């Protein structure tokens, strides 16, 4: 799964877990398992304030963009995040 991050100045917290082609974002599950190769799920159909892009399956991999909230004293990595290529299941480690 390729997770692009869009930084935003926001004091809310974000916790993400990946399980297969599903994400649990702050306790809410979003399962993209049924998205076929080459297909796009429009952002409007997802219903998650944290997911800010359409969701695509390209070369078997889910690709999407998620908001990354950060505080006023955020690191360079949080303000200018690199995409996360998540191959294993577990917690998505976000820059702070």
C-alpha positions as CSV (number, residue, x, y, z in Angstrom):
1,X,0.0,0.0,0.0
2,X,1.4,3.4,-1.0
3,X,0.3,6.1,1.5
4,X,1.0,9.6,0.4
5,X,0.7,12.2,3.2
6,X,-0.7,15.8,2.9
7,X,0.5,17.8,5.9
8,X,-1.8,20.1,7.7
9,X,-1.4,22.3,10.8
10,X,-3.8,20.6,13.2
11,X,-3.6,19.5,16.8
12,X,-5.8,16.4,16.4
13,X,-4.2,13.0,16.6
14,X,-4.1,10.4,13.9
15,X,-3.6,6.6,14.3
16,X,-3.5,4.3,11.4
17,X,-3.3,0.5,11.1
18,X,-2.9,-1.5,7.9
19,X,-4.4,-5.0,7.5
20,X,-4.1,-6.3,4.0
21,X,-5.8,-3.8,1.8
22,X,-7.7,-2.2,4.7
23,X,-6.9,0.7,6.9
24,X,-8.2,1.5,10.3
25,X,-8.0,5.2,10.8
26,X,-8.7,6.4,14.4
27,X,-10.7,3.3,15.0
28,X,-12.8,3.4,11.8
29,X,-12.2,0.6,9.2
30,X,-11.9,1.3,5.4
31,X,-11.5,-1.9,3.4
32,X,-10.3,-1.6,-0.2
33,X,-9.9,-5.3,-0.8
34,X,-12.7,-5.5,-3.4
35,X,-11.2,-2.6,-5.5
36,X,-10.1,-4.3,-8.8
37,X,-6.8,-3.7,-10.6
38,X,-6.8,-0.4,-12.5
39,X,-9.9,0.9,-10.7
40,X,-10.5,4.1,-8.8
41,X,-12.8,4.7,-5.9
42,X,-13.8,8.4,-5.8
43,X,-13.0,10.2,-2.6
44,X,-16.6,11.2,-2.2
45,X,-17.6,7.6,-1.9
46,X,-15.2,6.9,1.0
47,X,-16.6,9.1,3.7
48,X,-13.4,9.7,5.6
49,X,-12.2,13.2,6.5
50,X,-8.6,12.0,6.7
51,X,-8.5,10.4,3.2
52,X,-8.2,13.4,0.8
53,X,-7.8,11.6,-2.6
54,X,-9.4,9.0,-4.7
55,X,-8.2,5.5,-4.0
56,X,-6.5,3.6,-6.8
57,X,-5.2,0.1,-7.3
58,X,-2.2,0.2,-9.5
59,X,0.0,-2.9,-10.1
60,X,-1.8,-4.7,-7.3
61,X,-1.1,-1.9,-4.8
62,X,-3.6,0.4,-3.2
63,X,-2.6,4.1,-3.5
64,X,-4.2,7.0,-1.6
65,X,-3.4,10.3,0.2
66,X,-4.1,10.9,3.9
67,X,-4.0,14.2,5.8
68,X,-1.1,14.3,8.3
69,X,-1.9,16.6,11.2
70,X,1.1,18.2,12.9
71,X,1.7,20.7,15.7
72,X,3.4,24.1,15.5
73,X,6.8,22.6,16.4
74,X,6.6,19.8,13.9
75,X,9.8,18.3,12.4
76,X,10.9,18.8,8.8
77,X,9.8,15.2,8.1
78,X,6.2,15.9,9.3
79,X,6.0,19.2,7.4
80,X,7.4,17.7,4.2
81,X,6.6,14.0,4.5
82,X,7.8,11.2,2.1
83,X,5.3,8.6,0.9
84,X,5.0,5.5,3.0
85,X,5.2,2.2,1.1
86,X,3.6,-0.2,3.6
87,X,4.3,-3.8,2.7
88,X,3.6,-5.4,6.1
89,X,0.5,-5.2,8.3
90,X,0.6,-3.2,11.5
91,X,0.6,0.4,12.7
92,X,1.6,3.0,10.1
93,X,4.5,5.0,11.6
94,X,3.8,8.6,10.9
95,X,6.4,11.4,11.1
96,X,6.0,13.8,14.0
